[in-house]
Each structure stands twice: as C-alpha cells, then as structure tokens.
Amino acid sequence: MITNDPAAMPARPLADISRRGLFTLAGASAALAASPTIARSFGSGFTHGVASGEPGSESVMLWTRYVGEQDLYLAFEVSETPDFTAVVAEGSARASAETDWCGKAWADGLRADRWYFYRFVAPDGTMSDTGRTRTLPEGPTDRFKLAVFSCSNFGFGWFNAYAHAAEAGDCDLALHLGDYIYEYGAETYPSNSQANPARGLNPASEIVALADYRLRYATYRTDPDLRRLHQILPVISVWDDHESANDSWKDGAQNHQPETEGEWAVRKAAAKRVYREWMPVSDEPYAAYDIGDLATLFRLDTRLEGREEQFSLAKVLDGATTPEAAAAVLTGFRDGAWADPDRQLLGAAQEQWLGEGLAASKSRGVTWQVLVQQVLMGNLKTPPSIIGAISDDMPEFVRQRLLGAALASSVGLPANMDAWDGYPAARERLLKASLDADANLVVLAGDTHNGWAFELGMDGAKAGVEFGVPGVTSPGLENSLPAVAPQDFARSLVQTNEGLKWADTSQRGYMAVELTPARAVTEYRFVESIKTRSTRLAGTKRVESAAGSHSLEI
C-alpha cells in the first residue's frame, strides 16, 4: 500500500539531520536559520533522481529529492522486479525545506544478497526515477566487487569514471573515498585555463555558508553520470577535506580564514549537515559493514572526527637559509614533534573501535578486513632527484613545495603531512592492532589523485596492502611536474620507497576491487579523457594480493 501518512514513517531513526548540537556553537543558530534554501533553482517535484546507501543484509537507505510547496511525505516501494509487481517493502520519507527537500528512509525486512528496484511516489502520484540497489550477503560468500572512486572536481571535466562503471555493470557496490565535491570558487581550482568550459560551477564563489554548500551539491548532482551511478548502485561514502575545506582537521582548515569566513565550527557544521542531507549516509561518523564471511568494510573518518592539525614543512623550514640549517631543522622535527607517540589522526574513540572491530571480524572467520578511508597510509618520500626538475618557470609555491619535499626526503621524512605519513605514531598503532588481530588488512585510499599499490609493514613485519585510487577528474602529480615524463617519475618513486610497488601519477579513473576467499584483485581503470563525455578506457592495470600474504603481485 502506498501511503502519505506520517504515522507510516519507519520506526528506525532516519539519517536526516538533527539540529541537536548545532545550536550549542556560538553564532551557529543565526547563521543556519538565515541561510536561504536553493530549492527552486532546479525546479519543483523530483529534481535529482534517486540514490541508495548504507547497505546491510536486511536493509538499505533510500534517498531522493522532491521540492514541494510545503513539507510532505513521499511513499517508497521496493520490489524484486522492475515492474513493481512484487513489492516487498514500503514506507515513507519526509521532504522539507529544513533538509533542502532531500528525503531519506530505511527500507527494512529485505533478503540478504539480493538486487532490488525502488521508487518514490509523491502525494499527487508523480513517480521518481526507478533505482536499483542491493543488500549485502550473509554467510559463505564466493566473490564481491567494489567500484572505488575519489576526487571528483566538477570544473576539471566530465565524470567519465562514473560513466564507465555504470556501463560496465560488473560491480556490486560503489565506494566514494572523499572529495565528492570541491569547495573552491570558479577560476581557483581549476584555474580559468584548466577549467572545462562546459562545466559551469554554482555558486561561482567559494562555498562557506549552508546555502552555498547546498547549491554546490545540487550542481554536482546534475551530472548525468553521477546521477546514473547513484541510480544503479548502492554507495558507501566518506567525506574528505574538500567537502568542508582544503586540509581540514577537527578544529580548522588550511582553506578557512576565520577573520573573513567566520567560525570554523559553524562552517564545519554546515558542511556536515549538507553532506548528510544530499548523500544516502547515516549520521554515524564511522561504521562497519559485513559482506558475509568474505570481508568487513570499516568506514572511517580520518578528517573531522579526531584529526590533529597537520604539520607544514614550509613552517618547519621557515628561517632556515642554508641547506645545512634546513637539514638540522628537519632532523630535529623528525625526532621530535613528527614522532610524537600521542599524536592522533582517528581520535582515541575511533581508534579503539577500529582495533576491536578488526579483532572481532577476524574472530568470526571473516577473510578480509578492508579500510574504506580517505588518505594514503603507505610511506612515501620524494625522490631526491626531483631537485633537478625544479625550474624558474614554475610558480613560486610549487618550487618551494618541491624543494621542501626533496630536503625532507634527505633526512628520511615524507612530504605529504596531510596523509598518514604526517601521523606516524597513529599509523603504527593501527598496524599493530591489525597484526595483533592477525587481520588480512586491505587499505583503500583516495585524496592524492594518483594510483598507488603499497605493501604495508611495521618493524620488519608485513602488515597489509594498500590500493590508492586515481582521481575521477582531479589532476595528478603530472600537473606539478610537466617537465618530467610521468613514467620516469613513477619509476623513481618506486625505487625510492621500499613499500611502494607500483604507481601511476598521470591518469584519471577508478578501481574495481574484486574480493574472493583466496585473493583481492584490483583493476585500475584509466579513462581516455575527461575533456569530453566518453566511456572509453585508455588502459588498465591489474594488481593482486593472496589472502594471508600481505604482499602484492604486480
């Protein structure tokens, strides 16, 4: 039965955004209450398709957006057939101005390891697009394939990685590891010369306020390939920094200036609120998902939950005017602040939860323990030879960044202090917990825009493997080093870093990760172009790991 009765709402709590806690922040109440809705910028009725997420063995979260004249309830139906002759679950979702007309609901009582079709019905009988979703398996599971994405900057070009994954149709679940949107204004990143003229950005300014974030998500979700991906696959997603501001941490961000952009707490609350409005995600900052006895996926927050502020090599080197002085300063930093044993990336509560979860998963006989998270875990130092590629033609900030990275490498320091490399004690604690649990650890990482394959180790012991996904559209290291052949730079990275077994620093795309009881197989799929819409691939790369080996086969 289709109903518009509020009493028919599922008893299970929805993931629409509670204002509890928001108004305890100084100034937040006024800022949020004053933010206008962008609802009618995209018409009325169903405006942005459908989506699903948070899959379990018996439930899945459903999402849509419906702009009405007043708050309303949308009925939903879940069926085993696309003609909806076999409806197996139904309920309703509330759409209102308070949530930017985004409605979410749990569909419960489903059967494990099944594909389903779903749709929403408005009070006037109007129907949404028909979506497809699935539940996770229970018990013995032979295989499961994940489509993994990260770093999708609207302005740089078309989301052809999404398009290829939808067309290939060989994955069971999509994972987005963050940077689903970018906060920058037009002509910033991308610059005017880099931007694809067919990809106009709204709003044109940097997004700071609640209404800004809403309009940016609404703009991204007009992309036909992103909309299609959401329509046909459930998605588990995590935010990284650009969903709020570049290089964010729990109490600030590199790209947030309080003197002109207000309190960070207000901006962070707005960013989190809109993410949870527009995405089929729960309000839990971290969560676990069991794929039968094959894998446990641990969705982590390495960004806003417990992260301490990133170190800056530029600040460390400030005032060092000679190579000798720089080496001395960097050595002191390496042996001091960088090695602080109490430094946090996840935060104590999440770190404890993850350690216990790894042990519990392994004790249940689950084969793979998979971290669905944002930033690179493998140790990555810059090849010292990079100094030869630094030229006067480079922008000054690029020259200084490369020079600092090369100097850091000379004393054994990594360059990317925003990754796990900037939090070595936190990384050691995690890897120790994994080794103590005898876990088959697979780390999935985004953030860098490049493709990576690492073997992870601690104190000489193999601890797991890591697959880093290239960006959907965001440019890789080739953007900073145009004078260096990408294959040469990738080769020098592998030669410089013991754990790094393969890298690609110049192509965009995504990963298809297939898990079986015997192997984890990742296929890096590189799109031919992002300048025009296309599903053609430029090539693929296959990397495998045997269960229990903590090693890669390239």
C-alpha positions as CSV (number, residue, x, y, z in Angstrom):
1,M,0.0,0.0,0.0
2,I,1.3,3.5,-0.9
3,T,0.6,5.9,1.9
4,N,1.3,9.6,2.7
5,D,0.5,9.1,6.4
6,P,3.3,10.4,8.7
7,A,2.5,7.5,11.0
8,A,3.8,5.2,8.4
9,M,7.3,6.5,8.7
10,P,9.8,3.8,9.7
11,A,10.3,3.4,13.4
12,R,14.1,3.1,12.8
13,P,15.7,6.6,13.1
14,L,16.3,8.3,9.7
15,A,19.5,9.9,8.8
16,D,18.0,13.3,8.2
17,I,19.9,15.9,10.0
18,S,19.2,16.7,13.6
19,R,19.9,20.2,14.7
20,R,20.9,19.0,18.2
21,G,24.3,20.2,19.0
22,L,24.4,22.7,16.1
23,F,22.9,25.4,18.2
24,T,25.4,25.0,21.0
25,L,28.0,26.6,18.7
26,A,28.3,30.3,19.1
27,G,26.6,32.1,16.3
28,A,25.5,28.9,14.6
29,S,21.8,29.3,15.2
30,A,21.6,32.6,13.4
31,A,23.9,31.5,10.6
32,L,21.9,28.4,9.8
33,A,18.5,29.9,10.3
34,A,19.3,32.7,8.0
35,S,20.6,30.5,5.2
36,P,18.1,30.6,2.3
37,T,17.1,27.4,0.5
38,I,18.3,26.8,-3.1
39,A,15.3,24.5,-3.7
40,R,13.7,26.1,-6.7
41,S,16.9,26.8,-8.6
42,F,16.3,23.3,-10.1
43,G,12.6,23.3,-10.5
44,S,9.9,21.5,-8.5
45,G,8.9,17.9,-8.0
46,F,11.6,15.2,-8.2
47,T,14.7,17.2,-9.2
48,H,17.8,15.0,-8.7
49,G,17.0,11.4,-9.2
50,V,17.4,8.7,-6.6
51,A,20.2,7.1,-4.6
52,S,20.8,4.4,-2.1
53,G,23.5,3.6,0.5
54,E,24.3,2.1,3.9
55,P,23.5,-1.5,2.7
56,G,23.2,-4.3,5.2
57,S,22.0,-7.9,4.8
58,E,18.4,-6.9,5.5
59,S,18.2,-3.2,4.9
60,V,19.3,-0.3,2.7
61,M,18.9,3.5,2.9
62,L,17.0,5.2,0.1
63,W,17.3,8.8,-1.0
64,T,15.5,11.3,-3.3
65,R,14.8,15.0,-3.5
66,Y,11.3,16.4,-4.1
67,V,10.6,20.2,-4.0
68,G,7.1,21.0,-2.9
69,E,5.0,23.9,-1.7
70,Q,5.1,22.6,1.8
71,D,6.6,19.8,3.8
72,L,5.4,16.4,2.6
73,Y,5.8,12.7,2.8
74,L,6.9,10.6,-0.1
75,A,5.9,7.0,-0.3
76,F,8.6,4.5,-1.3
77,E,8.3,1.0,-2.8
78,V,10.9,-1.8,-3.0
79,S,10.4,-4.6,-5.4
80,E,12.2,-7.7,-6.7
81,T,11.1,-6.8,-10.2
82,P,11.4,-3.5,-12.2
83,D,7.6,-3.5,-12.9
84,F,6.9,-3.5,-9.1
85,T,4.6,-6.5,-9.3
86,A,6.4,-8.0,-6.3
87,V,6.7,-5.2,-3.7
88,V,8.5,-6.4,-0.7
89,A,8.9,-3.3,1.4
90,E,7.3,0.1,1.6
91,G,7.2,3.2,3.8
92,S,7.7,6.9,3.5
93,A,10.3,9.6,3.7
94,R,9.8,13.2,4.7
95,A,10.9,16.0,2.4
96,S,11.0,19.5,3.8
97,A,12.7,22.9,3.4
98,E,14.6,22.1,6.6
99,T,16.5,19.4,4.8
100,D,16.7,21.2,1.4
101,W,13.8,18.9,0.3
102,C,16.0,15.8,0.5
103,G,14.2,12.8,1.8
104,K,15.8,9.6,3.2
105,A,14.3,6.4,4.6
106,W,15.4,2.9,5.6
107,A,13.9,0.0,3.7
108,D,13.9,-2.9,6.1
109,G,12.9,-6.5,6.1
110,L,14.8,-7.3,2.9
111,R,16.5,-10.6,2.0
112,A,20.3,-10.9,2.0
113,D,22.4,-10.8,-1.2
114,R,19.6,-9.6,-3.4
115,W,19.2,-7.0,-6.1
116,Y,16.1,-4.8,-5.7
117,F,14.3,-2.0,-7.5
118,Y,12.9,1.0,-5.7
119,R,11.0,4.2,-6.4
120,F,9.3,7.1,-4.6
121,V,5.8,8.3,-5.2
122,A,4.7,11.9,-4.4
123,P,1.2,12.7,-2.9
124,D,0.0,13.7,-6.4
125,G,1.0,10.3,-7.8
126,T,4.2,11.6,-9.6
127,M,6.9,8.9,-9.5
128,S,10.6,9.3,-9.2
129,D,13.2,7.5,-11.4
130,T,13.4,3.8,-10.7
131,G,16.5,2.9,-8.8
132,R,18.4,-0.3,-8.3
133,T,20.1,-1.4,-5.1
134,R,21.2,-4.5,-3.3
135,T,21.7,-6.0,0.1
136,L,24.9,-7.5,1.4
137,P,25.4,-11.3,1.7
138,E,25.2,-13.4,4.8
139,G,27.4,-16.5,5.5
140,P,29.6,-18.1,2.8
141,T,30.4,-15.6,0.0
142,D,32.4,-16.5,-3.1
143,R,33.0,-13.1,-4.5
144,F,32.1,-9.4,-4.3
145,K,33.3,-6.5,-6.4
146,L,33.7,-2.9,-5.4
147,A,33.8,0.2,-7.6
148,V,36.1,2.7,-5.8
149,F,36.2,6.4,-6.6
150,S,37.7,9.6,-5.2
151,C,38.5,13.3,-6.0
152,S,35.8,14.3,-8.5
153,N,36.2,18.0,-9.3
154,F,33.3,19.2,-11.4
155,G,35.2,22.0,-13.1
156,F,38.1,19.9,-14.5
157,G,35.9,17.8,-16.7
158,W,33.4,15.0,-17.2
159,F,32.9,12.2,-14.6
160,N,33.7,9.5,-17.2
161,A,34.9,7.1,-14.5
162,Y,31.4,7.1,-13.1
163,A,30.0,6.5,-16.6
164,H,32.3,3.6,-17.3
165,A,31.5,1.9,-14.0
166,A,27.8,2.2,-14.7
167,E,28.2,0.9,-18.3
168,A,30.5,-2.0,-17.2
169,G,27.8,-3.2,-14.8
170,D,30.2,-5.6,-13.1
171,C,30.3,-4.2,-9.6
172,D,28.1,-4.9,-6.6
173,L,28.7,-1.7,-4.5
174,A,30.3,1.7,-5.1
175,L,32.7,3.3,-2.5
176,H,33.5,7.0,-2.6
177,L,36.6,7.8,-0.6
178,G,36.0,11.6,-0.4
179,D,36.4,14.9,-2.3
180,Y,33.0,14.2,-3.8
181,I,32.7,17.9,-4.2
182,Y,35.2,20.8,-4.0
183,E,34.7,24.0,-2.1
184,Y,36.7,26.4,-4.3
185,G,35.2,29.2,-6.3
186,A,35.4,29.5,-10.1
187,E,38.9,30.2,-11.5
188,T,40.6,28.9,-8.4
189,Y,40.9,25.1,-8.7
190,P,40.6,24.6,-11.6
191,S,42.1,27.9,-12.8
192,N,40.4,29.6,-15.8
193,S,42.9,28.0,-18.2
194,Q,42.4,24.5,-16.7
195,A,38.6,24.6,-16.5
196,N,36.3,22.8,-18.9
197,P,34.1,25.4,-20.4
198,A,31.1,23.0,-20.4
199,R,31.3,22.6,-16.7
200,G,29.9,25.8,-15.1
201,L,30.1,26.0,-11.4
202,N,27.5,27.2,-8.9
203,P,27.9,29.1,-6.8
204,A,30.8,30.9,-8.6
205,S,32.3,31.9,-5.2
206,E,33.9,29.6,-2.6
207,I,31.3,27.8,-0.6
208,V,31.2,28.8,3.1
209,A,27.6,29.1,4.2
210,L,24.8,26.5,4.4
211,A,23.1,27.7,1.2
212,D,26.5,27.7,-0.6
213,Y,27.1,24.0,0.2
214,R,23.6,23.1,-0.8
215,L,23.9,24.8,-4.2
216,R,27.2,23.1,-4.8
217,Y,25.8,19.6,-4.2
218,A,22.8,20.4,-6.3
219,T,25.1,21.4,-9.1
220,Y,27.3,18.3,-8.9
221,R,24.2,16.1,-8.8
222,T,23.0,17.4,-12.1
223,D,25.9,15.5,-13.7
224,P,24.2,12.7,-15.7
225,D,26.9,10.1,-15.0
226,L,27.0,10.7,-11.2
227,R,23.2,10.6,-11.2
228,R,23.2,7.3,-13.1
229,L,25.8,5.7,-10.8
230,H,23.7,6.6,-7.8
231,Q,20.6,5.2,-9.6
232,I,22.0,1.7,-10.2
233,L,24.4,1.0,-7.3
234,P,24.3,1.5,-3.6
235,V,27.1,3.8,-2.4
236,I,29.1,3.8,0.8
237,S,30.8,7.2,1.0
238,V,33.1,9.1,3.4
239,W,33.9,12.8,3.4
240,D,37.5,14.0,3.0
241,D,38.6,17.6,3.2
242,H,37.0,19.3,0.2
243,E,33.5,18.5,1.4
244,S,34.3,21.2,4.0
245,A,37.6,23.0,3.1
246,N,41.1,22.0,2.0
247,D,43.3,20.3,4.5
248,S,40.6,20.3,7.2
249,W,41.1,18.9,10.7
250,K,38.8,18.8,13.7
251,D,39.4,22.4,14.7
252,G,40.2,24.2,11.4
253,A,41.4,24.0,7.8
254,Q,44.1,25.4,5.6
255,N,41.4,26.9,3.4
256,H,39.4,28.6,6.2
257,Q,40.2,32.1,7.3
258,P,38.2,32.9,10.4
259,E,38.8,36.6,10.1
260,T,36.8,36.7,6.8
261,E,34.8,33.4,6.8
262,G,33.6,33.2,10.4
263,E,33.9,30.5,13.0
264,W,35.2,27.1,11.7
265,A,32.7,25.3,13.9
266,V,29.9,26.9,12.1
267,R,31.3,26.2,8.6
268,K,32.1,22.6,9.6
269,A,28.6,22.1,10.9
270,A,27.1,23.4,7.7
271,A,29.3,21.2,5.6
272,K,28.5,18.0,7.6
273,R,24.8,18.9,7.6
274,V,24.5,19.3,3.9
275,Y,26.6,16.2,3.2
276,R,24.1,14.2,5.2
277,E,21.2,15.9,3.5
278,W,22.4,15.1,0.0
279,M,24.0,11.8,0.5
280,P,22.5,8.4,1.3
281,V,24.5,8.1,4.5
282,S,23.8,7.6,8.2
283,D,24.7,10.1,10.9
284,E,27.3,7.8,12.3
285,P,30.8,9.2,11.9
286,Y,32.2,5.7,11.3
287,A,30.6,2.3,10.7
288,A,31.3,-1.4,9.7
289,Y,29.6,-3.5,7.0
290,D,29.9,-7.3,6.8
291,I,29.9,-8.9,3.3
292,G,29.1,-12.3,4.6
293,D,32.2,-14.2,5.7
294,L,34.2,-12.6,2.9
295,A,35.0,-9.1,4.2
296,T,34.3,-6.5,6.8
297,L,34.3,-2.9,5.4
298,F,35.3,-0.3,8.0
299,R,34.2,3.2,7.0
300,L,36.5,5.6,8.8
301,D,36.7,9.4,9.3
302,T,40.3,10.4,9.1
303,R,39.4,14.1,8.6
304,L,37.0,15.8,11.0
305,E,36.4,13.3,13.9
306,G,39.7,13.2,15.7
307,R,42.5,14.6,13.5
308,E,45.0,17.0,15.0
309,E,46.3,19.8,12.9
310,Q,48.7,18.9,10.0
311,F,52.3,19.8,10.1
312,S,53.6,22.2,7.5
313,L,57.1,21.6,6.1
314,A,57.1,25.2,5.0
315,K,56.6,26.4,8.6
316,V,59.2,23.9,9.8
317,L,61.7,25.3,7.3
318,D,60.9,28.9,7.9
319,G,64.0,30.8,8.7
320,A,66.4,28.1,7.5
321,T,68.5,29.9,4.9
322,T,71.1,27.3,4.1
323,P,70.9,23.6,3.2
324,E,72.8,22.8,6.4
325,A,70.4,24.8,8.5
326,A,67.4,23.1,6.8
327,A,68.8,19.7,7.4
328,A,69.3,20.4,11.1
329,V,65.8,21.8,11.5
330,L,64.2,18.9,9.7
331,T,66.2,16.4,11.7
332,G,65.0,18.0,14.9
333,F,61.4,17.9,13.6
334,R,61.8,14.3,12.6
335,D,63.0,13.2,16.0
336,G,60.6,15.5,17.9
337,A,57.1,16.7,17.0
338,W,56.7,14.4,14.0
339,A,57.4,11.3,16.1
340,D,55.1,12.3,19.0
341,P,53.7,9.0,20.2
342,D,50.4,10.5,21.3
343,R,49.5,12.2,18.0
344,Q,46.0,11.4,16.7
345,L,44.5,11.0,13.2
346,L,41.4,9.0,14.0
347,G,40.9,10.1,17.6
348,A,41.1,7.8,20.6
349,A,37.5,6.6,20.5
350,Q,37.5,5.7,16.8
351,E,40.9,4.1,17.1
352,Q,39.7,1.8,19.9
353,W,36.6,1.0,17.9
354,L,38.6,0.0,14.9
355,G,41.0,-2.1,16.8
356,E,38.2,-4.0,18.5
357,G,36.4,-4.3,15.1
358,L,39.4,-5.8,13.4
359,A,39.8,-8.4,16.1
360,A,36.1,-9.2,16.1
361,S,35.9,-9.6,12.3
362,K,38.9,-12.0,12.3
363,S,37.5,-14.0,15.2
364,R,34.2,-14.5,13.2
365,G,36.2,-16.1,10.4
366,V,35.9,-13.2,8.0
367,T,38.6,-13.4,5.4
368,W,39.3,-9.7,4.6
369,Q,39.4,-6.6,6.8
370,V,39.0,-3.6,4.5
371,L,39.5,0.1,5.5
372,V,37.3,2.4,3.5
373,Q,39.1,5.7,4.2
374,Q,40.5,8.9,2.8
375,V,44.2,9.3,2.9
376,L,47.3,7.4,1.8
377,M,48.8,5.0,4.5
378,G,51.9,3.9,2.7
379,N,55.2,5.7,3.5
380,L,56.0,7.9,0.5
381,K,59.2,10.0,0.3
382,T,60.1,12.3,-2.6
383,P,62.9,11.1,-4.9
384,P,65.9,13.4,-4.2
385,S,66.4,13.6,-8.0
386,I,63.3,15.9,-8.1
387,I,65.6,18.8,-7.4
388,G,66.8,18.6,-11.0
389,A,63.2,19.1,-12.2
390,I,62.7,22.4,-10.3
391,S,62.9,25.4,-12.7
392,D,62.4,29.1,-12.5
393,D,59.4,28.8,-14.8
394,M,57.4,27.1,-12.1
395,P,55.1,29.1,-9.8
396,E,56.9,30.0,-6.7
397,F,54.7,28.0,-4.4
398,V,55.3,24.9,-6.5
399,R,59.1,25.4,-6.4
400,Q,59.0,25.8,-2.6
401,R,56.9,22.8,-2.1
402,L,59.1,20.6,-4.3
403,L,62.3,21.9,-2.7
404,G,60.9,21.3,0.8
405,A,59.8,17.8,-0.2
406,A,63.3,17.0,-1.5
407,L,65.0,18.4,1.6
408,A,62.6,16.4,3.8
409,S,63.4,13.2,1.9
410,S,67.2,13.7,2.5
411,V,66.6,13.2,6.3
412,G,64.1,10.4,5.9
413,L,60.9,12.4,6.1
414,P,57.9,12.1,3.8
415,A,56.4,15.1,2.0
416,N,52.7,14.7,2.5
417,M,51.9,15.7,6.1
418,D,48.2,15.5,5.4
419,A,48.4,11.8,4.9
420,W,49.1,9.0,7.4
421,D,52.7,10.0,6.8
422,G,52.1,13.0,8.9
423,Y,50.9,10.9,11.8
424,P,53.4,8.0,12.1
425,A,52.5,7.0,15.6
426,A,48.8,6.7,14.8
427,R,49.8,4.6,11.8
428,E,51.9,2.3,13.9
429,R,49.1,1.9,16.4
430,L,46.7,0.9,13.7
431,L,49.1,-1.6,12.0
432,K,49.9,-3.1,15.4
433,A,46.2,-3.6,16.1
434,S,45.9,-5.3,12.7
435,L,48.8,-7.6,13.3
436,D,47.6,-8.4,16.8
437,A,44.2,-9.4,15.3
438,D,46.0,-11.4,12.5
439,A,43.9,-9.4,10.1
440,N,44.1,-9.6,6.3
441,L,44.3,-5.9,6.0
442,V,43.4,-4.1,2.8
443,V,43.5,-0.3,2.9
444,L,41.7,1.7,0.3
445,A,42.8,5.3,-0.1
446,G,41.9,8.4,-2.1
447,D,42.9,12.0,-1.8
448,T,46.1,12.1,-3.9
449,H,44.5,11.9,-7.4
450,N,47.1,9.3,-8.3
451,G,47.2,5.5,-8.5
452,W,49.3,3.5,-5.9
453,A,49.9,0.0,-4.7
454,F,51.7,-0.4,-1.4
455,E,52.8,-3.3,0.8
456,L,52.4,-2.1,4.4
457,G,54.8,-3.1,7.1
458,M,55.8,-2.4,10.7
459,D,59.1,-3.2,12.4
460,G,60.0,-5.6,9.6
461,A,56.7,-7.5,9.7
462,K,54.3,-7.4,6.7
463,A,51.0,-5.9,7.9
464,G,48.8,-5.5,4.8
465,V,48.3,-4.0,1.4
466,E,47.0,-0.7,0.2
467,F,45.4,0.4,-3.1
468,G,45.3,4.1,-3.8
469,V,42.7,5.2,-6.4
470,P,43.3,7.8,-9.1
471,G,41.1,10.9,-9.2
472,V,37.9,10.9,-11.2
473,T,38.9,14.3,-12.6
474,S,41.3,16.0,-10.3
475,P,44.8,16.2,-11.8
476,G,47.7,14.2,-10.5
477,L,51.4,14.9,-10.0
478,E,51.9,15.4,-13.7
479,N,50.2,18.8,-13.1
480,S,53.1,19.9,-10.8
481,L,55.9,18.3,-12.8
482,P,55.2,18.9,-16.5
483,A,58.9,18.7,-17.4
484,V,59.2,15.1,-16.1
485,A,57.9,12.2,-18.0
486,P,55.2,10.6,-15.8
487,Q,56.5,7.1,-16.2
488,D,60.0,8.2,-15.2
489,F,58.7,9.9,-12.1
490,A,56.6,6.9,-11.1
491,R,59.7,4.6,-11.6
492,S,61.8,6.9,-9.4
493,L,59.1,6.9,-6.7
494,V,59.0,3.1,-6.6
495,Q,62.8,3.0,-6.5
496,T,62.9,5.5,-3.6
497,N,60.2,3.9,-1.4
498,E,60.5,0.3,-0.3
499,G,56.8,-0.4,0.3
500,L,55.7,1.2,-3.0
501,K,55.4,-1.5,-5.7
502,W,53.6,0.4,-8.4
503,A,52.4,4.0,-9.2
504,D,50.7,5.9,-11.9
505,T,50.8,9.7,-11.5
506,S,49.2,11.0,-14.7
507,Q,45.9,9.3,-15.4
508,R,42.3,9.6,-14.2
509,G,39.9,6.8,-13.5
510,Y,38.8,4.4,-10.7
511,M,39.4,1.0,-9.3
512,A,37.4,-2.2,-9.5
513,V,38.3,-4.3,-6.4
514,E,37.2,-7.9,-6.5
515,L,37.4,-9.9,-3.3
516,T,37.3,-13.7,-3.1
517,P,38.3,-16.1,-0.3
518,A,41.7,-16.6,-2.0
519,R,42.6,-13.2,-3.5
520,A,42.0,-9.4,-3.6
521,V,42.3,-8.3,-7.2
522,T,42.3,-4.6,-8.1
523,E,41.9,-3.4,-11.6
524,Y,42.9,0.2,-12.1
525,R,40.7,1.5,-14.9
526,F,42.0,4.7,-16.6
527,V,39.7,6.8,-18.7
528,E,40.8,8.0,-22.1
529,S,39.8,11.6,-21.4
530,I,37.8,13.9,-19.1
531,K,37.5,16.7,-21.7
532,T,34.5,15.2,-23.4
533,R,31.9,12.6,-22.3
534,S,33.1,9.1,-23.1
535,T,33.3,5.6,-21.5
536,R,36.4,4.7,-23.5
537,L,39.4,3.5,-21.4
538,A,43.0,4.4,-22.1
539,G,44.1,1.2,-20.4
540,T,44.0,-0.9,-17.2
541,K,46.5,-2.3,-14.6
542,R,45.9,-5.4,-12.5
543,V,47.4,-5.8,-9.1
544,E,46.6,-8.8,-6.8
545,S,47.2,-10.0,-3.3
546,A,46.8,-13.5,-2.0
547,A,44.9,-13.9,1.3
548,G,47.3,-14.0,4.2
549,S,50.3,-12.9,2.2
550,H,50.3,-9.2,2.9
551,S,52.1,-9.0,-0.4
552,L,51.3,-7.7,-3.9
553,E,51.7,-9.4,-7.3
554,I,52.2,-6.7,-9.9
